[in-house]
């Protein structure tokens, strides 16, 4: 089969690799669409992984082979899945912190999503794989995984009805989080992003206000939009560490700050720790998803409860993976979500 194999920043090869063997509890799917995640771009551009490796995890596809012990699925069914699965038995899993599970980040399907076929191990088949309706196209189905990640992040935000939410960064994670916040009852959703294209798209998908931090002072403008009280929740969806200190400065008393991005450089930042104490401000990180958010995300995407259609701005063939990453990483391009398609 064909796959796009990452060797280094400027060396991603479209080449032949072996089709994975399917065990008794496993399943083989044909990849139809795989979203290009910001973490894929981060890994490739900053070389935080060692090649050769096949990246990609936002997958939608078709079952082409099932192991003899698989009874829930059959060949031809349309499915989505996710990459990490918890053990359900460790210290963290016992307490419901599934993404902190000792084995969580060690688990994966084989190979990554940027390949023609993917083997789903038994645990993925049992806990992370779900059918999707026939009317849902493959590209929007690939958005289910990032929607589930954002649902996980919103749980950390402890969102209340009529809250004001500020999202710093309006890439895929930022705009999905913004829409989900409104869906969950936020009365006002504000985004901030340097990209005019992304700000306009944010307004198109229903955000209340969009701030240009290059031409407006973020803290002053947020104060104006919140009558000087600040947002109840701030979601940091861009990898700029200084945003953490800005979030502490603008958030409302008793507010919650959710950090949902890797940081490209200078991850250490100074904050007003006194505010955390005096005003009971919480800062929490969020990573990935749990099996439970996948189910909710499927319903949200299948029923068009948020706008994922307009977020998908480009599709690229699997054979041009390196070009797709460079295109998506270029801030001069008007691009939000890139979907990688299996070559015909």
NORDA-V186335 format. One record per backbone hydrogen bond with DSSP energy under -0.5 kcal/mol. NH is the residue of the N-H (numbers start at 1). CO is the residue of the C=O. E is the energy in kcal/mol with one decimal. If there is no record, write none. Layout:
nh = <NH:NH>
co = <CO:CO>
e = <E:E>
This chain:
nh = <3:4:5:5:6:6:7:7:8:11:13:15:15:17:23:26:27:28:29:30:31:31:32:33:34:35:36:37:41:42:43:44:45:46:47:48:49:51:51:52:53:55:57:58:59:60:61:62:63:64:65:67:69:70:70:71:76:77:79:80:81:94:95:95:96:97:98:100:101:104:105:106:107:107:110:113:114:115:116:118:119:120:120:121:124:125:126:127:128:129:130:132:136:137:141:142:143:144:147:148:149:150:151:152:153:154:155:156:157:158:158:159:162:163:165:166:167:168:168:169:169:175:176:177:178:179:180:181:182:183:184:185:186:187:188:190:191:192:193:199:200:201:202:203:204:205:206:207:208:209:211:213:215:216:218:221:222:223:224:225:226:227:228:229:232:233:234:235:236:236:237:237:240:241:243:244:245:246:247:248:249:250:251:252:254:255:256:257:258:259:259:260:260:264:264:273:275:276:277:278:279:280:281:282:284:286:293:294:295:296:297:298:299:300:301:302:303:304:305:306:308:312:312:313:313:314:316:318:320:321:324:325:326:327:328:329:330:330:331:333:335:337:338:339:340:341:342>
co = <15:114:3:13:4:53:8:11:11:8:5:3:13:1:21:23:120:65:118:62:29:116:60:60:340:58:338:35:37:38:39:40:41:42:43:43:43:7:49:6:6:53:35:35:57:33:79:30:77:28:28:26:24:24:67:69:63:74:61:130:59:90:91:92:93:92:96:97:98:101:101:103:103:104:119:56:55:113:2:29:110:27:118:119:121:121:122:123:124:124:80:78:133:135:137:138:140:141:143:144:145:146:147:148:149:150:151:152:153:154:155:154:185:160:188:233:190:166:235:167:192:171:172:173:174:175:176:177:178:179:180:182:181:163:163:165:209:167:211:195:196:197:198:199:200:201:203:202:189:189:191:211:212:212:216:217:218:219:220:221:222:224:223:226:164:164:256:166:234:258:168:235:238:239:240:241:241:242:243:244:245:246:247:231:279:252:232:282:234:257:284:236:258:239:262:271:272:272:273:274:275:277:276:255:257:259:290:290:291:292:293:294:295:296:297:298:299:301:300:300:306:308:309:311:337:337:339:341:317:318:320:321:322:323:324:325:326:327:329:330:333:311:336:314:34:316:32>
e = <-1.9:-2.4:-0.7:-3.5:-0.5:-2.9:-0.5:-2.6:-1.4:-2.0:-2.5:-2.5:-0.9:-2.7:-0.6:-1.3:-1.7:-3.1:-2.6:-3.1:-0.6:-2.3:-2.4:-1.7:-2.1:-2.3:-2.9:-1.0:-1.9:-2.6:-2.6:-2.3:-3.1:-2.3:-0.7:-1.0:-0.6:-0.7:-0.5:-0.6:-1.9:-0.6:-0.5:-0.6:-1.3:-2.3:-2.6:-2.0:-2.7:-2.9:-1.6:-2.7:-2.5:-0.5:-1.8:-0.7:-2.9:-1.8:-3.0:-2.2:-1.1:-2.6:-0.6:-0.9:-1.7:-2.5:-1.2:-1.6:-1.4:-0.8:-0.5:-1.1:-0.8:-1.3:-2.5:-3.0:-2.4:-1.6:-2.3:-2.4:-4.7:-3.7:-0.6:-0.7:-0.6:-2.4:-2.6:-2.0:-2.1:-1.2:-2.3:-1.7:-1.3:-0.6:-2.0:-1.6:-1.3:-1.6:-2.0:-2.4:-2.0:-2.1:-2.1:-2.0:-1.9:-2.4:-1.5:-1.0:-0.9:-0.7:-0.9:-0.8:-2.9:-1.7:-2.7:-2.8:-3.2:-0.5:-2.9:-0.9:-2.5:-2.9:-2.5:-2.4:-2.3:-2.0:-2.6:-2.3:-1.8:-2.4:-2.3:-1.4:-2.7:-1.6:-1.3:-3.1:-2.3:-1.9:-2.0:-2.1:-2.6:-2.2:-2.4:-1.9:-1.9:-1.9:-1.1:-2.4:-1.5:-1.7:-3.1:-0.8:-1.3:-1.6:-0.6:-2.9:-2.7:-1.9:-2.0:-2.2:-1.2:-1.0:-3.4:-2.0:-1.5:-1.9:-2.5:-2.9:-0.6:-3.3:-2.5:-0.8:-1.9:-0.5:-1.9:-1.8:-0.7:-1.9:-2.6:-2.0:-1.7:-2.0:-2.2:-3.2:-2.9:-2.2:-2.3:-2.9:-3.0:-0.5:-2.8:-2.7:-0.7:-0.9:-0.5:-1.6:-1.1:-0.9:-1.5:-3.1:-2.5:-0.6:-0.9:-2.3:-2.8:-1.9:-0.9:-1.1:-0.9:-1.1:-2.6:-2.1:-1.6:-2.1:-2.5:-3.0:-2.0:-1.3:-2.6:-0.6:-1.1:-1.0:-0.9:-1.0:-1.5:-1.8:-2.4:-2.4:-2.1:-1.1:-2.3:-2.3:-2.1:-2.5:-2.6:-2.1:-0.8:-0.8:-0.7:-1.9:-1.5:-2.0:-0.5:-2.3:-2.9:-2.8:-1.1>
